[in-house]
C-alpha cells in the first residue's frame, strides 16, 4: 500500500496556521478582535501533554508571528509558555478541582503573566515597557469563553 503524501490532518493544521496569521493581522487593525493568545497557550499545553510534535511546531510558528506582529521580544512567549506549562499549571490542576477555574487560570496566566514577563524583559533590555490597556480585560473575558469551548 502506498501512503498519500498530502495527509489531510497535516494540511488541516497548516490551514489553521494560515487562518490564524490572517486573523492575527486583522486583530492588530481591529482592536475588538482578541488576539487568541490564551487559546494558543491552551493548545500549546495540550500539544505538550499529548506529545504532538508537528502541532507544537505550528503553534510555535504562530507564537513567533504573534510576537513579531505585536512587537514583543522574540521567543519570550515560547519560553514563558514552556515554564508555566511545566511548573505552574500542574500545581494549578492539582489544587483546583473545578474545570472552569483551571481554564480561567490558563487565560489569566496567558495574559497577566505574560504582561509581567514582558515588563521584566523590557526592564532588562532597557526597552519601552508594554502598556496595560483595558482591552486586556476584554480579551480575558472573550477568550475565557473560547477556551471553555475547547
SULZI-V51000 format. One record per backbone hydrogen bond with DSSP energy under -0.5 kcal/mol. CO is the residue of the C=O (numbers start at 1). NH is the residue of the N-H. If there is no record, write none. Layout:
[[CO	NH] [CO	NH]]
This chain:
[[5	7] [7	11] [8	12] [9	13] [10	14] [11	15] [12	16] [13	17] [14	18] [15	19] [16	20] [17	21] [18	22] [19	23] [20	24] [21	25] [22	26] [23	27] [24	28] [25	29] [26	30] [29	31] [30	33] [32	34] [36	40] [37	41] [38	42] [39	43] [40	44] [41	45] [42	46] [43	47] [44	48] [45	49] [46	50] [47	51] [47	52] [48	51] [51	53] [52	56] [53	57] [54	58] [55	59] [56	60] [57	61] [58	62] [59	63] [60	64] [61	65] [62	66] [63	67] [64	68] [65	69] [66	70] [67	71] [67	72] [73	76] [75	79] [76	80] [77	81] [78	82] [79	83] [80	84] [81	85] [82	86] [83	87] [83	88] [84	88] [84	89] [88	91] [88	92] [89	93] [90	94] [91	95] [92	96] [98	102] [99	103] [100	104] [101	105] [102	106] [103	107] [104	108] [105	109] [106	110] [107	111] [108	112] [108	113] [109	114] [111	115] [112	116] [113	117] [114	118] [115	119] [116	120] [117	121] [118	122] [119	123] [120	124] [121	125] [122	127] [131	133] [133	136] [134	138] [135	139] [136	140] [137	141] [138	142] [139	143] [140	144] [141	145] [142	146] [143	147] [144	148] [145	149] [146	149] [146	150] [147	150]]
